[in-house]
């Protein structure tokens, strides 16, 4: 019975740790700022790559 309580406590603490971990949202720019993506793609404007500019 004691091992079942320990196992349950470990599972519970593990689920708390996993649920509190930050989740990083990847943007489509591979971590580059919009101006650098504009240079790489040869586009005229960086507006298409900036967050908040999607329709």
N, C-alpha and C positions, 0 to 999 in steps of 0.2 A: 504494500500500500504506500509505503514511503517513497519508493522509486517512481510510482505513478504520479505522486504529487510533485516530485522534482521534475519529472519529464513535462508535466503540464505547466509548471512554472517557467521552464525554459522555453517552451513553445509560446506561452503568453508574452514573455519578455521579448522574444525574437520578433513576434508580430508587431509589438509596439515600436521596436527599433526600425523595422522595415517600413511601417506606415508613417513614421516621422521623417524619413529620409527625403531630402529635396529631390524633386524630379525636374531635370533640365529639359526644356523644350528645344530641340534643335531647329534652327532656322534653315532655310534652304540655301543660305550663303556660305555654308561650311565655316562659320565663325568669322568671316570677313565683314568689314563695314560696307555699307552700300556703295560708297565711292570706289572702293577697291574692286568690288564685283563689276561695277560699270566699266572700269578700265580693262578687266580681264575679258569681258564679253564684247567690248567695243561698242556698247550702247551709247546713245546720245544723252540719256538721262538716268540718274540713279534712283528716281522716284519709284520705279517698278520693283526695286530691290529693298526699299526702306520698309520697316515694319509700320503697319497702320495705313499703308497706301493701297492695300488690296481691296478690290470691290467684290 
